[in-house]
């Protein structure tokens, strides 16, 4: 299944879109950062590491601390998978150069091209969808296991919702998850 996801990422142009977003102009804003002198293949492998964490059963970068499998290395084209510190440094440097906007735009454009192929054939307007995440408090007679939000004492019991909306904001599909799940974990399944 992981190799199928990798092939789909290559075939649909996702990697090309994300690499284009990480243009040399963006990455050379601060020459002191490692990103400024990273090779193209290194950036690709780091992006692949982030894309395929979930595919190998890791929920967050913190889980890389105990990861000893070979699947992530195989998916990224390395002999060994990147570790926690290397991946966190990459994310921190992306945040310093404010790459979030460029990467979000690239992901949105890529998603629009996937959804709009049918509309282009029929010469109709391109449909617009958006995905949103919510956390809802749950009131029940029995105890609900606490998630991350519950441990912070903000909400004792909650569930995370991932909602697919049409262009008018009407919900088309809603999935329910644990209260500590981040939207980025529910997003691939929704797409």
Rosetta blueprint (number, residue, H / E / L):
1 X L
2 X H
3 X H
4 X H
5 X H
6 X H
7 X H
8 X H
9 X H
10 X H
11 X H
12 X L
13 X L
14 X H
15 X H
16 X H
17 X H
18 X H
19 X H
20 X H
21 X H
22 X L
23 X L
24 X H
25 X H
26 X H
27 X H
28 X L
29 X L
30 X L
31 X L
32 X L
33 X L
34 X H
35 X H
36 X H
37 X H
38 X L
39 X L
40 X H
41 X H
42 X H
43 X H
44 X H
45 X H
46 X H
47 X H
48 X H
49 X H
50 X H
51 X H
52 X L
53 X L
54 X H
55 X H
56 X H
57 X L
58 X L
59 X L
60 X L
61 X H
62 X H
63 X H
64 X H
65 X H
66 X H
67 X L
68 X L
69 X L
70 X L
71 X H
72 X H
73 X H
74 X H
75 X H
76 X H
77 X L
78 X L
79 X L
80 X L
81 X L
82 X L
83 X L
84 X H
85 X H
86 X H
87 X H
88 X H
89 X H
90 X H
91 X H
92 X H
93 X H
94 X H
95 X H
96 X H
97 X L
98 X L
99 X L
100 X H
101 X H
102 X H
103 X H
104 X H
105 X H
106 X H
107 X H
108 X H
109 X H
110 X H
111 X H
112 X H
113 X H
114 X H
115 X H
116 X L
117 X H
118 X H
119 X H
120 X H
121 X H
122 X L
123 X L
124 X L
125 X L
126 X L
127 X L
128 X L
129 X L
130 X E
131 X E
132 X E
133 X E
134 X E
135 X E
136 X E
137 X E
138 X L
139 X L
140 X L
141 X L
142 X L
143 X L
144 X L
145 X L
146 X L
147 X L
148 X H
149 X H
150 X H
151 X H
152 X L
153 X L
154 X L
155 X L
156 X L
157 X L
158 X E
159 X E
160 X E
161 X E
162 X E
163 X E
164 X E
165 X E
166 X L
167 X L
168 X L
169 X L
170 X L
171 X E
172 X E
173 X E
174 X E
175 X E
176 X E
177 X E
178 X E
179 X L
180 X L
181 X L
182 X L
183 X H
184 X H
185 X H
186 X H
187 X H
188 X H
189 X H
190 X H
191 X L
